[in-house]
Amino acid sequence: MKKTREEIAYMKIKSKIIEGKYEEGLRLTESRLEKELNMSRTPIRNALSRLTSEGFLKHQSHCGITVAKTKSSFEDIVEFLEIRLLFFKLSVEKVVVNQKGFDVVSLRKCLKELPTALEKGDVEKFHNTLWRIHELLLSPAENKTIMQVIQEIQKKKLLDTVEVRYMRRKPYEKELLGLMKEFVMHLEEKEYEKAIQTFEQINKEVILGLL
């Protein structure tokens, strides 16, 4: 399906914010974006409105539209990782009780897409795939509150710029991706204690990459 000019403008502006090319506090005007994106003002205006509603931009009466805070502190990241681990453990408990399993096929598909997105510099794809993994891991918990919390964190873009920088700096294939493959293998074999231990190691690797 062909993307509209508004969607293209939205994705381009959003990617520049996530990558840090549009830094916090930067004033974005329609005339500037019209030149940079080589588009008319209508799709740009609609894209700016959407990004404002999602929290990427904010409107201030004295200076117009500016880039909102999207980067997170080290403490924010650690807190999120702790919440994610707790929610995953609850998801495992639910799977065991219901005698079900995780969607290993979809998880493996995501693991193939992550390094490809990084190699191509496709931040949007990387972000969407990362959050798809979160959904696949937490949805078995069948807990609406958990999913709402994760969705709220997603809206705030807690891990975006930090994780993208980490992946580019570290030998992604050998370290984190290797652990993630091992993690999915444990899920497939229903070795949940080993899966939790590997998940904890993944969290440690992300934290070490931020130091």
N, C-alpha and C positions, 0 to 999 in steps of 0.2 A: 504494500500500500504506500503510495507516494505521500511524503510528508508535506504539510502546508508550509508556507513561508513563515507563519507565526511559530510553528513547531521548530523549524530550523533556527530561527532567531533565538527562541527560548533555549534550545540545547547549546548553541554557541556561547551565549552569555553565561549560562549556568556552568559550562565547562571552564570558562575563563575564571569564574569565581572560585570554583572548587580547586583549580590548579594554582590559584594565588596570583594569576595575572591581573585580575581586578582585586586589589587589596581592600581590606576593611576601611571604610570611610571614604573611598573613592567616589566622586560624584559622576554619575552616568547620565548624560543628556541624550535626547533622541537624535539631535544633530550629530553628535560624536559617533553614536552607534550606526547612524545612517551611512556615514562614511566608512567606518570600519567593516561593517557587514555587507555593504553595498546593497542595501534594501531600502524600501520606502518606510515612512514613519508608522503607518498603521500596524503592520505585523510586529514592529519593534515595540510600539506602545502597548499592544496586547501582551507581548512577552514580558515586558517590564511589570505589568499589572499582575501577571501570574506569579512571577518570581517574588514580588512584594508580598503576595498573599501566602506564599510558601516560606517566607522568612529569610530569603536570600538577600533581599533588598529592603530598605526602609525609606519611608517618605518623611522628610523633615521640612517644615514650612519655610525655614530660613535658607535652606540650601538644596531643596529638591530631593531627588532620588539618589541614595548613596548605598554602597555595599555594606551589608550588615555583618556582624561577627559570625564567621563560619568555622574558624579554627578553635580547637578545644585545648584546654590545658592538659598537662600530664596527669593531674589528679582526676580530671573528667574522664580521660581514657581508661585509667586504672579502675575507676568506679564502674564504668560501663562493662569492662571485661569481667569484673566480679559479678555483676548482675547477669550477664550473659551465661556465665558458668552455672550460677544458681538456677536459672531458668532451664538450662539444658539438663541439669540433674532431675528437675521436676518432670521434664519431658521423657527422660529415660524411665523414671518410675511409672509413668502412665503407660508407656509402651510395654513394660514388663507385666503390669496388672492386666492390660487388655490383650496380652499375648499377640502383639502386633510387631511391626518392624518399621524402620525408617526407609524413606524413599531413596535407596542407595543409587539407583539408576540416574535419577535427577541430580543427586549430589555429585556423582562422577562427571556428569555433563558440565556442571558448573565449574568443576576443577579444571576441565579442559579449556573452558572459556576465559578463566582468570588470566593465565599467562599470555594468552593470545591478545586479550584486551590491553595488557600492559605493553606488550611488544609493539602494538599499533598506536599506543598512546591514547586509547579510547577510554577516557576517564568515566564517561557516562556508562559505558558497558561494564567497566570494572565495578563501579558503584552498584549498579543494578544486580550484577551477578553476586556480589558480596552479600547484599541484603536478601537475595533469593536463597542463599545458603542458610542465613539466619532463620528465614521462614520455614525452610524444610526441616531444620533441627528443632524448632520450637512448636510448630503446629501440632505434632502428636500429643502435646500436653492438653490440647483442647481447652485452653484457658484464654478467654477473651481478654482478660486483664493483662496477661503476659504479652499478647500480640499488640494490644493498645500501647503498652509501655515501649515496646520495640519500635512500633510505628512512629511514636512521638519522638524517640531518639533519632530515628531515621530523618524525620522532618528537620531536626536541628543539625543534621549532618555531623554528628559527633566524631566519626572516624575518617571522613572523606580525605581531607588533605594530608592528615598525618599518616594514614595507612598507605596512600599512594606514594608519598615520599619514602616511606619505609621500604616498600616493595622495590622501588627503583634503586635504593641504596644497597640493599642486601641481595645476595645470590638467591633469589626467590625460588628457583627450581630446586636447589639442593636443600634448602632449609625449610621454609614454611610450607611450601607445596608438598614436599616429601612427608612432613608431619601430617598434613591434611589428608593425604592419600592413605597413610597408615591409620589415621582416625576413622576414615570411611570403611576401611577394611575391617576394623574391629566392630563397627556397627553392623556390617553385613554378616559377620560371624556371631553377632549378638554377644560379643565380649565387652559388655558395657563398662565394667570396672576399668579395663584397659583403655576403652574409648574415653572415659572421663580423665584418666591420667594423661592421655595424649592431648586432650583438649586443654588441660591445665598447662602442658608444655607449650602448646601453641600460644596461649596467653602470655607466658613468660618470654617467648621469642619476640612477640610484638612489643612488650614492655622494654626489653633489652634494646630493640631497634630504635626506641625513642630516647634512650639515654645518651 
